[in-house]
């Protein structure tokens, strides 16, 4: 009986290890992890996210449905971090770390900053793993369709004059959200 329980325990450890490997290492090989950083003076911003590829698929309106919350990347929820309070469309985002979700639409996107961080982007049912009660800021930005196609999902932070821009690019869609430091 002891031998059976020992063998069963070893098998369970191997299965758990394989599941962890599949979730973190294997899936990330298709959507590698990346980090975008921006600093200016004493301002420090960072975005940690996973970058899926287009691979010939129709992205927005199909793989990523319109009018539904998206984890804004792949794998874990995307994390936006700031060491200073920021102003998005007259609304303040306090310094800290936030999960970044979006709601894509054909002409504009809604950006959602959520206080909960560290969660996998979707739950076991395939639904976005977000607690709406922890949303701290929602802001809309126009989306632009362009000729250039971005094969891999990309996030950037750029300075445009006195403003900063949080920009998302994938397929032929570009969305840029302006903000300033408080």
Secondary structure, 3 states (H helix, E strand, C coil): CHHHHHHHHHHHHHHHHHHHHHHHHHHHHCCEEEEEEEEECCEEEEEEEEECECCCCCCECCCECCCCEECCCCCECEEEEECCCEEECCEEECCEEEEEEEECCCCEEEEEEECCCCCECECCCCCECCCHHHEEEEEEEEEEEEEEEEEEEEEEEEEECCEEEEEEEEEEEEEEEEEEEC
